[in-house]
Amino acid sequence: MLNDNKAALWGRGALLWALMVRDFRGKYVASIMGIFWSVVNPLLLLAVFTFVFTAIFRIRLGTEPGFAHNALYIFCGVLPWIAFQESIQRSTTILIEQKNLVTRVRFPTGVLPASVVGSSLLGMLIGMCVLLAVVITVTGRMPLTALFIPILILFQAAFTLGLAWLTSSVNVFFRDLQQLVPVGLLVWMYGTPIFYSPSMVPERLNMGPFEINNVHLFLFLNPLHHLVACYRAVLLEGALPRLFNLSLLAVFCLTSLAVGGAVFSRGKKKFADVL
């Protein structure tokens, strides 16, 4: 029985890897630059946001002054965010796009959202190599705490996978979700300290007739805030992630996997009928 379970897990692992590679290659089919777009896209986005927030708004980010350090600060947030955003946006519709596979009786549908998440993380790994090179160029050193990055990527993968299972399964039954997800991600991006530091967030916001108290509570409840803070700690500060951030991130990951997995398992029995 144990050997059968191992064989089944290995079979799904091999299938997952094949789907990940196919999805990753498919994004760059017929493009001249190929996988180099996985580096160019975040760099272009980084250049735009760094120029806007540093040159125009003259915001100082992090502990070190200067354009290069501001760019590094933003890069540590932009890179994981792009992978997260792409994973959720694409996994939301993956079951509908691959309905010919979903309607097969013995096909493990759970690997489809997982393959999208894995494909996005592959692109992020390439960008991470660029980020590490920039860190060495700007700071003149590579902190030993960068060895903690694989653990942070596992946290990111776990949280993203749970959410991908959730959105992909719900979207099968409520197609309006695929229209709401991009809007929700846009709000989420600006609610995450990517282009600004958490210290710049006031306790209270007064927006005309509306007033929001205890704004920091939104940061506390934002998993991406804790994830980005951990990346910045190990890469820019040369420090281990704060136990507070890691603990909350672990709770968010377990909750995401539990809820997303439960919803997906409950819904997959009816996927074929709806699709």
Beta strands, then each sheet from edge to edge (+ up, - down):
strand 1: 205-207
strand 2: 210-212
sheet 1: 1+ 2-
end
